[in-house]
């Protein structure tokens, strides 16, 4: 059970780190705009986007696809989790 939770946390941290790294490369105004676009496009509160960025909850695969579509960049390191 403990090992399963560690693997789950590693996956959450890997995805959130990828999103955080992408957003940290933007200017403050661009980052704010990107977070608003993600929240509006995924139809989630901004708080959820911040939870994704800080690794407090996992980013569902469909939202990863939507985030990449919104931002127009490949952010997450996935083999094939969505078709474009």
Secondary structure, 3 states (H helix, E strand, C coil): CHHHHHHHHHHHHHHHHHHHHHHHCCCHHHHHHHHHHHHHHHCCCHHHHHHHHCCCCCCCHHHHHHHHHHHCCCCCCCCCCCCC
